[in-house]
């Protein structure tokens, strides 16, 4: 069993359970982290939803054989990134037909005022 205290969040993690104290302090911390302002009613609702999510996670962790379920997510093992292969060229073919002004590629306006 591990006990974490990180940035005001107290969590106890064991093999089959995650326990986090969901209180006003945690909700305020999450609001600051997300840079959002919530009303008191929204904070109460968020608090309930966090508890529901934690219960859902604990239900998943309580399932026998959940450790082997990882194989279902990654059949044949983890996927690896492809090897980068250097390409010879200077990329000028990508500029064919582009409008160049003062050494810059001119693109169409995408933001309207």
C-alpha positions as CSV (number, residue, x, y, z in Angstrom):
1,X,0.0,0.0,0.0
2,X,1.3,3.5,-0.9
3,X,0.2,6.8,0.4
4,X,0.6,9.9,-1.7
5,X,0.3,13.5,-0.8
6,X,0.9,15.5,-4.0
7,X,-0.1,19.1,-4.5
8,X,-2.7,18.9,-1.8
9,X,-4.3,15.7,-3.0
10,X,-4.1,12.8,-0.5
11,X,-4.4,9.4,-2.2
12,X,-4.0,5.8,-0.8
13,X,-3.2,3.2,-3.4
14,X,-3.2,-0.5,-2.7
15,X,-3.2,-3.5,-5.1
16,X,-6.9,-3.4,-5.6
17,X,-8.1,0.0,-4.5
18,X,-7.6,3.7,-5.0
19,X,-8.8,6.0,-2.2
20,X,-8.7,9.7,-2.6
21,X,-10.2,12.2,-0.1
22,X,-12.7,14.1,-2.3
23,X,-13.3,17.4,-0.5
24,X,-13.7,21.1,-1.2
25,X,-9.9,21.5,-1.2
26,X,-9.5,18.9,-4.0
27,X,-12.3,20.5,-6.0
28,X,-10.7,24.0,-5.6
29,X,-7.3,22.5,-6.6
30,X,-8.8,21.0,-9.8
31,X,-10.5,24.3,-10.6
32,X,-7.1,26.2,-10.2
33,X,-5.4,23.5,-12.3
34,X,-8.0,23.7,-15.0
35,X,-8.2,27.5,-14.7
36,X,-11.9,27.4,-14.4
37,X,-14.5,29.0,-12.1
38,X,-17.4,27.0,-10.9
39,X,-20.4,28.0,-8.9
40,X,-21.0,26.2,-5.5
41,X,-23.7,24.0,-7.2
42,X,-21.2,23.0,-9.9
43,X,-18.5,22.2,-7.3
44,X,-20.9,20.0,-5.5
45,X,-21.8,18.2,-8.7
46,X,-18.1,17.8,-9.6
47,X,-17.4,16.4,-6.2
48,X,-20.1,13.7,-6.7
49,X,-18.9,12.9,-10.2
50,X,-15.3,12.5,-9.0
51,X,-16.5,10.0,-6.4
52,X,-18.5,8.1,-9.0
53,X,-15.4,7.9,-11.2
54,X,-13.2,6.7,-8.4
55,X,-15.8,4.0,-7.5
56,X,-15.8,2.9,-11.2
57,X,-12.0,2.6,-11.2
58,X,-12.1,0.6,-8.0
59,X,-14.7,-1.7,-9.5
60,X,-12.4,-2.3,-12.4
61,X,-9.4,-3.0,-10.1
62,X,-11.5,-5.4,-8.1
63,X,-12.1,-7.7,-11.1
64,X,-10.1,-10.9,-11.0
65,X,-7.6,-11.1,-13.8
66,X,-7.6,-7.4,-14.6
67,X,-3.8,-7.6,-14.9
68,X,-4.1,-10.0,-17.8
69,X,-6.6,-7.7,-19.5
70,X,-3.7,-5.6,-20.7
71,X,-3.1,-8.2,-23.4
72,X,-6.5,-7.4,-24.9
73,X,-5.5,-3.8,-25.3
74,X,-2.1,-4.6,-26.8
75,X,-2.3,-7.9,-28.7
76,X,1.1,-9.1,-29.5
77,X,2.7,-6.7,-27.0
78,X,3.2,-3.0,-27.0
79,X,3.4,-1.2,-30.3
80,X,6.6,0.5,-31.0
81,X,7.3,3.6,-33.0
82,X,8.6,3.1,-36.4
83,X,12.2,3.9,-37.2
84,X,12.8,7.2,-38.7
85,X,14.4,7.0,-42.2
86,X,16.3,10.0,-43.4
87,X,15.2,11.4,-46.7
88,X,17.5,13.1,-49.0
89,X,16.2,16.4,-50.3
90,X,15.5,20.0,-49.3
91,X,11.7,19.9,-49.3
92,X,11.4,22.4,-52.2
93,X,8.9,20.1,-54.0
94,X,6.4,20.9,-51.3
95,X,6.6,24.5,-52.3
96,X,5.7,24.0,-55.9
97,X,2.8,26.4,-56.8
98,X,3.1,28.2,-53.4
99,X,3.0,32.0,-53.3
100,X,6.2,33.4,-51.9
101,X,6.4,37.0,-50.6
102,X,9.5,38.5,-49.0
103,X,10.9,35.0,-48.5
104,X,7.8,33.7,-46.7
105,X,5.1,31.3,-48.0
106,X,1.8,33.2,-48.2
107,X,-1.2,31.1,-46.9
108,X,-4.9,31.8,-47.2
109,X,-6.5,33.7,-44.3
110,X,-8.1,31.2,-42.0
111,X,-9.2,33.6,-39.2
112,X,-11.9,36.1,-39.9
113,X,-12.3,39.3,-37.9
